[in-house]
Amino acid sequence: MGSHSSPRFRRLLQLFGVAAIAVACTSEPRPETSLADESSAPQAAPPTTTTANTTTSSATTTSIPAVPLDEPYLVVDAAAAGENGTGSVDNPILRPRDAFDMAEPGTTIYFRAGTYNDIDLGSNIIRNSGTADNWIVLTPYPDEEVTIDAGGEWGNAFAVVGASFIEISGFTMLGRDDSIHGSGVFVKEESHDIRVLNNYMEGFGGAGISLIQSTGLLAENNTVRGNAMRSFFQGSGISIYEPIGPVVENGPSNIIRNNYVVGNYNGVLSREDKLTDGNCIIIDFFNETKYQGSTLVENNTCIDNGGRGIHVFNSSNVVARNNTLIGNVRSDDLNGGKAEMVASAGTDIKFYNNLVINRSGIPGFHVSDGAEAVFGNNMIAEGPLPPGESNVLLADRDVLASISGAESFGFHRPLGSSVVVGAADPAEQSTTDATGVDRPLPGSVGALEPASR
């Protein structure tokens, strides 16, 4: 089984090829991989239009596209006429929750084109599990675009509860103004082996991607924009909290990679009257559950988030490498360490080859509560520098094609003449950049290689 990229991604490939912006963004398809394997894909882009509380579908026409589908499969189309079907192309299931309940290991659930609101979703909880060799995959029908429009106090676009070997790929997920605690993808109750790939999520009051007391997250190639602003639970763009479950012995158990995370922030106080999060990415309270798995955070671009760029809080066995952090820590009343790279308690924490363009007065790093953190080959716009002779203070902030929150991180490639090019520690760098370009040895600091060298 594999995921299908949407037309949005192909449009981005065309966009990045335009000579006017001198951006090369290419990605070759890769075979399905295990959690710890390398893979990459172009970044999701914002939807061009949205329609709340409606459902439209191309499947209401009489012609059925002759496209190959992964077997076994179920087709969902909430706009189809007639009664709830069996899940075939010409007799689709009307309610996604019914397809979730019918899914067996190896099933791919295809959503026909359209906007699915929270009424159509009903109970949008995935409880059935796949297996290591036969995942359950949720994805749009090939070459169609699907928007999940979620609202209500606890409205998630997708919730995975006590289930494992689940892939959610290729959706646009939008939280409405009444989304309070909901997330784009919410995972809990000892779920494990969850892939969240190639999605766009925006407007959820709780978080973009939130994994609680579960493990085995692969969050890759997602755009996570403008979430976490309405909940007193103080969410972030992407978060893993108190993980529980099986771990990978010879590789990372959790991977957060190639994501573009912009403008997430806490807009209301916690129950303790504090602003604590709104981070781009947080690895949170791993030590509370004595979690032994390792976590890899690489090739992410974090811009204009209210909290930190990358926050490792009371957690251990974390590597954060080749990330680009720009102008985060925008919440003036943020409680706790206010910096782009933060390690608060924990052991075996490594920050390597990260590019930090920090706001004036906001430190590039912060270590507290006895955290054992190592910093190497990070390049920071404004000091002080973290310990380690290989960390460098940038003489000039103009090292990228753009540092504003553009539609996709392809706009944030380093200039070919920049000092970040070829400045990474080759022993610690990621294998490819965030768009799948192979990194030379040594590669560049930050999430992307230049368009040309």
Backbone hydrogen bonds, N-H to C=O, Kabsch-Sander energy under -0.5 kcal/mol:
donor,donor_aa,acceptor,acceptor_aa,energy
9,F,6,S,-1.1
10,R,6,S,-1.2
11,R,7,P,-2.3
12,L,8,R,-1.7
13,L,9,F,-1.9
14,Q,10,R,-1.9
15,L,11,R,-2.5
16,F,12,L,-3.0
17,G,13,L,-0.8
17,G,14,Q,-0.5
18,V,15,L,-1.6
21,I,18,V,-1.2
22,A,18,V,-0.6
22,A,19,A,-0.5
23,V,18,V,-0.8
25,C,23,V,-0.6
37,D,34,S,-1.6
44,A,221,N,-0.7
54,T,51,T,-0.7
60,T,57,S,-1.1
61,T,58,S,-1.5
67,V,65,P,-1.4
74,L,108,T,-2.3
75,V,87,G,-1.5
76,V,110,Y,-3.2
77,D,93,I,-2.8
80,A,77,D,-1.5
85,G,92,P,-1.6
86,T,91,N,-0.8
87,G,91,N,-2.4
88,S,91,N,-1.0
91,N,88,S,-0.6
93,I,75,V,-3.0
98,D,95,R,-1.2
99,A,95,R,-1.3
100,F,96,P,-2.5
101,D,97,R,-1.8
102,M,98,D,-1.6
103,A,99,A,-1.5
106,G,134,N,-0.9
107,T,104,E,-2.4
108,T,72,P,-1.9
109,I,107,T,-0.5
109,I,137,V,-3.7
110,Y,74,L,-3.0
110,Y,108,T,-0.7
111,F,109,I,-0.5
111,F,139,T,-1.9
112,R,76,V,-2.8
112,R,110,Y,-0.5
114,G,145,E,-1.9
116,Y,114,G,-0.5
116,Y,147,T,-3.2
117,N,115,T,-0.6
118,D,149,D,-0.9
121,L,117,N,-2.0
122,G,118,D,-1.7
124,N,122,G,-1.3
125,I,123,S,-1.3
126,I,159,A,-3.3
127,R,125,I,-0.7
130,G,164,S,-2.6
131,T,134,N,-2.3
136,I,165,F,-2.4
137,V,107,T,-2.2
137,V,135,W,-0.6
138,L,167,E,-3.0
139,T,109,I,-2.3
141,Y,111,F,-3.2
144,E,141,Y,-2.0
147,T,114,G,-2.5
148,I,172,T,-3.3
149,D,116,Y,-3.1
149,D,147,T,-0.7
150,A,148,I,-0.8
150,A,174,L,-2.7
155,G,152,G,-1.2
156,N,154,W,-0.7
157,A,183,S,-1.9
158,F,184,G,-1.6
159,A,124,N,-1.7
160,V,186,F,-2.9
161,V,126,I,-2.1
161,V,159,A,-0.6
162,G,160,V,-0.6
162,G,188,K,-2.2
165,F,192,H,-1.8
165,F,193,D,-0.9
166,I,193,D,-1.6
167,E,136,I,-2.7
168,I,195,R,-2.7
169,S,138,L,-2.5
170,G,197,L,-1.8
172,T,146,V,-2.2
173,M,171,F,-0.5
173,M,200,Y,-3.7
174,L,148,I,-3.0
175,G,202,E,-2.8
176,R,150,A,-2.7
179,S,176,R,-2.2
180,I,152,G,-1.1
180,I,178,D,-0.7
181,H,153,E,-3.3
184,G,207,A,-1.1
184,G,208,G,-1.0
185,V,208,G,-2.0
186,F,158,F,-2.3
187,V,210,S,-2.9
188,K,160,V,-2.4
190,E,213,Q,-2.5
192,H,163,A,-0.9
193,D,215,T,-0.9
194,I,216,G,-2.4
195,R,166,I,-2.9
196,V,194,I,-0.5
196,V,218,L,-3.1
197,L,168,I,-2.2
197,L,195,R,-0.5
198,N,220,E,-1.8
200,Y,171,F,-2.5
201,M,223,T,-2.6
202,E,173,M,-2.1
203,G,225,R,-0.9
203,G,226,G,-1.2
206,G,182,G,-2.6
207,A,182,G,-1.1
208,G,236,S,-1.4
208,G,237,G,-0.7
209,I,237,G,-2.3
210,S,185,V,-2.6
211,L,239,S,-2.2
212,I,187,V,-3.0
212,I,210,S,-0.5
213,Q,241,Y,-2.7
215,T,191,S,-2.1
218,L,194,I,-2.7
219,A,217,L,-0.5
219,A,255,I,-2.6
220,E,196,V,-2.3
220,E,218,L,-0.6
221,N,257,R,-1.4
223,T,199,N,-2.6
224,V,222,N,-0.6
224,V,260,Y,-2.5
225,R,201,M,-2.6
225,R,223,T,-0.6
226,G,262,V,-2.1
228,A,204,F,-2.8
230,R,205,G,-1.2
231,S,205,G,-1.4
234,Q,231,S,-1.4
237,G,279,N,-3.0
238,I,280,C,-1.7
239,S,209,I,-2.3
240,I,282,I,-1.7
241,Y,211,L,-2.8
242,E,284,D,-2.3
251,G,248,V,-0.5
253,S,294,S,-2.2
254,N,294,S,-1.6
255,I,217,L,-3.2
256,I,296,L,-2.8
257,R,219,A,-2.7
257,R,255,I,-0.5
258,N,298,E,-1.6
260,Y,222,N,-2.7
261,V,259,N,-0.6
261,V,301,T,-2.9
262,V,224,V,-2.1
262,V,260,Y,-0.6
263,G,303,I,-2.1
265,Y,227,N,-1.8
267,G,265,Y,-0.6
270,S,274,K,-2.8
271,R,232,F,-0.5
273,D,270,S,-2.0
275,L,333,D,-0.6
276,T,274,K,-0.6
278,G,235,G,-1.9
280,C,308,R,-2.6
281,I,309,G,-1.6
282,I,238,I,-2.1
283,I,311,H,-2.7
284,D,240,I,-2.7
284,D,282,I,-0.6
285,F,313,F,-2.3
286,F,313,F,-0.5
287,N,314,N,-2.6
289,T,285,F,-0.5
289,T,286,F,-0.9
290,K,287,N,-1.0
291,Y,286,F,-1.9
295,T,317,N,-2.3
296,L,254,N,-2.6
297,V,319,V,-3.0
298,E,256,I,-1.9
298,E,296,L,-0.5
299,N,321,R,-1.2
301,T,259,N,-2.6
302,C,300,N,-0.5
302,C,324,T,-3.0
303,I,261,V,-2.3
304,D,326,I,-1.9
306,G,264,N,-3.3
307,G,278,G,-3.1
309,G,340,E,-0.6
310,I,340,E,-2.7
311,H,281,I,-2.3
312,V,310,I,-0.5
312,V,342,V,-3.0
313,F,283,I,-2.9
313,F,311,H,-0.7
314,N,312,V,-0.6
314,N,344,S,-4.3
315,S,345,A,-0.8
317,N,347,T,-1.8
318,V,348,D,-1.6
319,V,295,T,-2.5
320,A,350,K,-3.2
321,R,297,V,-2.1
321,R,319,V,-0.5
322,N,352,Y,-1.8
324,T,300,N,-2.7
325,L,323,N,-0.5
325,L,355,L,-3.1
326,I,302,C,-3.2
326,I,324,T,-0.5
327,G,357,I,-2.3
329,V,305,N,-0.6
329,V,307,G,-2.8
330,R,305,N,-1.3
331,S,306,G,-2.1
332,D,330,R,-0.8
334,L,331,S,-1.6
335,N,275,L,-3.5
339,A,337,G,-0.8
340,E,363,P,-1.5
341,M,364,G,-1.7
342,V,310,I,-2.5
342,V,340,E,-0.5
343,A,366,H,-2.4
344,S,312,V,-3.0
345,A,343,A,-0.6
345,A,368,S,-2.3
349,I,372,E,-1.9
350,K,318,V,-2.5
351,F,374,V,-2.9
352,Y,320,A,-2.1
352,Y,350,K,-0.5
353,N,376,G,-2.0
355,L,323,N,-2.6
356,V,354,N,-0.6
356,V,379,M,-3.2
357,I,325,L,-3.0
357,I,355,L,-0.6
358,N,356,V,-0.8
362,I,359,R,-2.3
364,G,384,P,-0.5
366,H,341,M,-1.9
368,S,343,A,-2.2
371,A,368,S,-1.6
372,E,346,G,-2.6
373,A,371,A,-0.9
374,V,349,I,-2.6
376,G,351,F,-2.4
379,M,354,N,-2.3
380,I,392,V,-2.6
381,A,356,V,-2.2
391,N,388,G,-1.3
392,V,378,N,-2.7
394,L,380,I,-3.1
394,L,392,V,-0.5
399,V,397,R,-2.4
401,A,413,R,-2.7
406,A,404,S,-2.1
411,F,408,S,-1.6
412,H,409,F,-2.2
413,R,410,G,-0.7
415,L,399,V,-2.2
418,S,415,L,-2.1
421,V,418,S,-1.1
423,A,420,V,-1.6
424,A,443,G,-2.5
428,E,425,D,-1.7
429,Q,425,D,-0.9
433,D,437,V,-2.6
434,A,447,A,-2.4
436,G,433,D,-1.9
439,R,431,T,-2.4
445,V,420,V,-2.1
446,G,353,N,-2.5
